[in-house]
Amino acid sequence: MPATLTPEEIKALMGAIQEGRVTTETAHARRSEVVPYDLTSQDRIIRGQMPTLDAINEQVASMLGIGLAGRTRVALRVTSSPATLLKFADLVPLLAPPASVCVLGLGSSYGFALAVLEPGLAEALLSAALGDRRVRAPEGGSESRTELTSVEQLVLRRLLLILTDAMAQAWSSVIPFQPEVLRFELDPRMASIAPPTDVGIVSGFELKGGIDGRLQLVIPFAAVESAKQKLSSPRRLSQRADERFADALAREVEQVMVEIRGIYGRTRIPFARMLDLQTGDVLLLDTDEGKPLPVIVQGREKLRGVPTISGGSMAITLDLPLQPPSRTPTTLVH
């Protein structure tokens, strides 16, 4: 088959196009269906993992486990699971009775969050906090949420303060959240903190040991969207840990022994003359008396100095110290 069309084939093709017997891309595009798009929609498509967020949740889980064990006097271990993203419309079953829902404030301009305790967990925590070491969960089968008394709300609020304090400390290097416990809600409709189309970050914390249960923390994605790049970046140590490591490393480096040499000058002579050198011979160097001399530290030129006499010995006075810049000149005896 030839690579190009013959004049007869081109003429037949053009005639077919004019008569409409051949569909062109323009005609196909004209018949394609137009899909409407709502610019006011709050839907967000979020892909990829957020390692830094998982590291934050691990810190929250660790501090939450230590705090709850201290308050309830019950051996507890709290572990975190990878965060998931769900629309608030899909969170309604999670908030349904008999789960206990607490509305948290994240601080000014950051909105609200939800702490959801699965059925039986709130009662078990209350029993342990009030001195019941048996920590019995309520009997199952109840589809309604029992209203907490004022004393129970106060005790549970104190327990959830451990969660808010852990959140504030773990999130401090990313977003300066100031979480606080606002209120408990029996009706899931009253616990709505964002439109149904908005996306929430759901972080799960599993309690094991003397008390078994699951606590879900729901944070609107809009509250952390400004730090999305940080949350998606690889895990890093906190700034505080970095400072401690840097200080320890600096102390170790300061104890390292190094070789330092001052070079008064250089010269080149024939090998035959070097073999004839005797005691008392004078060699002329390639430097002047007042010219700065290089100071070699571990084989590399790091400092500059001028020759001098100190205590009857040859020495070099440093003009520019290595560290810090404000240090006064130091005399080194060679």
C-alpha positions in Angstrom: 0.0 0.0 0.0 1.5 3.4 -0.9 2.5 5.8 1.9 0.5 8.7 0.4 -2.9 8.8 -1.3 -3.2 9.1 -5.0 -5.0 12.2 -6.5 -8.1 10.1 -7.2 -8.2 8.8 -3.6 -7.8 12.4 -2.2 -10.6 13.6 -4.5 -12.9 10.7 -3.4 -12.1 11.4 0.3 -12.9 15.1 0.0 -16.2 14.4 -1.7 -17.2 12.0 1.1 -16.4 14.6 3.7 -18.4 17.2 1.9 -21.4 14.8 1.6 -21.2 13.9 5.3 -20.3 10.3 4.8 -17.1 10.6 6.8 -17.2 11.8 10.4 -14.6 14.4 11.3 -13.2 15.3 14.7 -15.0 18.7 14.6 -18.4 17.0 14.0 -17.7 14.4 16.8 -16.7 17.2 19.2 -19.9 19.1 18.3 -22.0 16.1 19.2 -20.2 15.4 22.5 -22.2 15.9 25.6 -21.4 19.0 27.8 -20.8 18.1 31.4 -22.0 20.9 33.9 -19.5 21.9 36.6 -20.4 23.8 39.8 -17.6 26.3 40.7 -19.1 26.7 44.1 -18.7 23.0 45.0 -16.6 22.2 48.0 -15.6 18.7 46.8 -11.9 18.0 47.0 -10.0 15.2 45.4 -7.1 14.4 47.6 -4.5 11.7 46.7 -1.4 10.4 48.3 -0.4 9.6 51.8 0.5 12.1 54.6 3.4 10.6 56.5 3.9 13.7 58.8 0.2 13.4 59.8 0.7 9.8 60.7 3.7 10.8 62.8 1.7 13.4 64.6 -1.0 10.9 65.4 1.6 8.5 66.8 2.7 11.3 69.2 -0.9 12.0 70.1 -1.5 8.2 70.8 1.6 8.0 73.0 0.8 11.0 75.1 -2.9 10.0 75.3 -2.0 6.5 76.5 0.3 7.8 79.2 -2.2 10.5 80.3 -5.2 8.2 80.5 -3.3 5.5 82.4 -2.2 8.1 84.9 -5.8 9.4 85.4 -7.6 6.1 85.5 -4.9 4.0 87.2 -5.5 1.3 84.6 -2.8 -0.2 82.3 -3.5 1.2 78.9 -1.8 1.3 75.5 -3.0 3.6 72.7 -2.1 3.0 69.1 -2.9 5.1 66.1 -4.0 3.9 62.6 -3.4 5.6 59.3 -5.7 8.6 58.7 -8.5 8.4 56.2 -10.3 11.0 54.3 -14.1 11.0 54.2 -16.9 13.4 53.3 -18.9 14.6 56.3 -22.0 13.2 54.6 -20.4 9.7 55.0 -19.6 10.3 58.7 -23.2 10.2 59.8 -23.1 6.5 60.8 -20.0 7.2 62.9 -21.9 9.9 64.9 -25.1 7.9 65.4 -26.1 6.7 68.9 -25.0 5.1 71.1 -21.6 6.6 70.3 -20.5 9.6 72.4 -19.6 12.7 70.5 -17.6 15.7 71.8 -17.2 18.9 69.8 -13.7 20.4 70.1 -12.6 23.9 69.2 -9.2 24.1 67.4 -8.6 27.8 68.1 -9.5 31.0 66.4 -9.7 30.8 62.6 -9.3 27.0 62.6 -12.9 25.9 63.2 -14.0 22.8 65.1 -13.2 19.1 65.3 -15.0 16.0 66.7 -13.9 13.4 69.2 -16.1 10.3 68.7 -16.0 7.5 71.4 -17.4 4.2 70.2 -20.3 2.7 72.3 -19.2 1.7 75.7 -15.8 3.5 75.7 -17.0 6.6 77.4 -18.8 4.6 80.1 -15.6 2.4 80.6 -13.4 5.5 81.0 -15.9 7.1 83.4 -16.0 3.9 85.5 -12.2 3.7 85.7 -11.9 7.4 86.5 -14.4 7.2 89.3 -12.6 4.3 90.9 -14.3 1.2 89.5 -11.4 -1.1 88.7 -13.6 -3.7 87.0 -14.2 -1.3 84.2 -17.4 -2.9 82.9 -18.8 -1.8 79.6 -22.6 -1.2 79.5 -24.8 -4.0 78.2 -25.2 -4.0 74.4 -28.4 -3.8 72.4 -29.2 -0.2 73.2 -29.6 2.0 70.2 -30.1 5.2 72.1 -27.4 7.3 73.7 -27.6 7.8 77.4 -27.4 11.5 78.4 -24.4 12.1 80.7 -25.0 13.7 84.1 -23.2 17.0 84.9 -20.6 15.1 87.1 -20.0 12.6 84.3 -19.6 15.3 81.7 -17.1 17.1 84.0 -15.1 13.9 84.5 -15.1 13.0 80.8 -14.2 16.6 79.9 -11.1 16.2 82.2 -10.2 13.0 80.4 -10.6 14.6 77.0 -8.3 17.5 78.1 -5.5 14.9 77.8 -6.4 14.5 74.1 -6.5 18.2 73.5 -3.2 18.8 75.3 -1.6 16.0 73.2 -3.0 17.5 70.0 -1.6 21.0 70.8 1.9 19.6 71.5 2.0 17.2 68.5 0.7 19.8 66.0 2.8 22.7 67.3 5.5 22.3 64.7 3.0 22.2 61.8 -0.1 24.3 62.8 -0.5 26.2 66.2 -3.8 24.5 67.2 -5.3 25.4 70.5 -7.8 22.6 71.1 -10.4 22.8 73.8 -13.4 20.8 74.8 -16.6 22.7 74.0 -19.6 20.4 74.5 -21.1 16.9 74.2 -23.9 16.3 71.7 -26.6 13.6 71.7 -28.0 14.4 68.3 -25.7 13.8 65.4 -27.3 16.7 63.5 -26.1 19.1 66.3 -22.5 17.8 65.9 -22.3 19.0 62.3 -19.1 21.2 62.1 -18.8 21.4 58.2 -21.0 21.1 55.1 -21.8 17.5 54.0 -19.7 17.9 50.9 -16.5 19.0 52.8 -13.8 16.4 53.5 -12.8 15.4 57.0 -9.6 13.7 58.2 -10.5 10.7 60.3 -7.8 9.5 62.7 -8.4 6.4 64.8 -6.9 5.7 68.2 -7.2 2.1 69.5 -7.2 1.6 73.3 -6.0 -1.8 74.6 -5.3 -3.2 78.0 -7.6 -2.5 81.0 -10.0 -0.7 78.7 -10.7 -1.7 75.1 -12.3 0.7 72.6 -11.7 3.1 69.8 -11.6 6.9 69.7 -12.1 8.7 66.4 -10.7 12.2 65.8 -12.3 14.1 62.9 -10.6 17.3 61.7 -11.9 19.2 58.7 -9.5 19.2 55.8 -10.0 22.9 55.4 -8.4 23.5 58.9 -5.1 21.8 57.7 -5.2 22.7 54.0 -2.6 25.4 54.4 -0.1 22.8 55.8 -0.9 20.1 53.2 2.6 20.2 51.8 4.1 19.7 55.3 1.7 16.8 56.1 2.6 15.1 52.8 6.3 15.4 53.2 8.5 12.6 54.7 8.6 12.3 58.4 11.0 14.6 60.2 12.2 15.0 63.7 10.6 17.9 65.6 12.6 21.1 65.9 13.1 20.5 69.6 14.7 17.1 68.9 16.9 18.6 66.2 18.3 21.2 68.6 19.1 18.5 71.2 20.9 16.4 68.6 22.8 19.4 67.3 24.0 20.3 70.8 25.1 16.8 71.5 26.9 16.6 68.2 28.6 19.9 68.8 29.9 18.7 72.1 31.3 15.6 70.5 33.0 17.5 67.7 34.6 19.9 70.2 36.4 17.0 71.8 38.0 15.7 68.6 41.8 16.2 68.4 43.0 17.9 65.2 46.5 18.5 63.8 47.3 22.2 63.1 50.5 23.4 61.2 51.7 26.8 60.2 53.6 27.0 57.0 56.3 29.8 57.1 57.1 29.4 53.4 58.1 27.1 50.5 61.0 26.8 48.2 62.2 24.7 45.3 65.8 23.3 44.9 67.4 20.7 42.7 67.5 17.2 44.1 71.3 17.2 43.8 71.6 20.3 46.0 69.3 18.8 48.6 71.7 15.9 48.8 74.5 18.3 49.5 72.7 20.2 52.3 74.6 20.5 55.6 73.9 21.8 59.0 73.8 25.6 59.0 72.9 26.0 55.3 70.3 28.7 54.6 67.3 28.3 52.3 65.4 31.3 50.9 61.6 30.9 51.2 59.0 32.4 48.9 57.4 34.7 51.6 58.1 38.0 53.2 58.5 38.7 56.9 55.1 40.4 57.3 53.1 38.4 54.8 50.2 36.4 56.3 51.0 32.7 56.5 48.5 29.8 55.8 47.5 27.7 58.8 46.7 24.1 57.9 44.1 22.2 59.9 43.9 18.4 59.2 45.5 19.0 55.8 43.3 21.9 54.7 44.0 25.6 54.8 41.5 27.1 57.3 43.2 30.1 59.0 45.7 32.9 58.4 48.4 34.3 60.7 51.7 36.2 60.9 55.0 34.8 62.4 56.1 36.0 65.8 58.1 35.0 68.9 56.3 33.8 72.1 58.3 32.7 75.2 61.4 32.3 73.2 59.8 30.0 70.6 58.6 30.5 67.1 54.9 31.1 66.9 52.0 32.3 64.7 49.5 34.9 65.6 46.1 34.3 64.0 44.5 37.2 62.2 41.1 35.6 61.4 39.9 32.9 63.8 37.9 29.9 62.5 34.9 30.2 64.9 33.4 32.4 66.1 34.2 35.6 64.1 34.3 37.8 67.2 37.0 35.8 69.0 40.2 37.7 69.9 43.5 36.7 68.1 45.2 33.7 69.6 48.9 32.9 69.7 49.8 29.3 68.9 53.3 28.0 69.8 54.8 25.8 67.0 
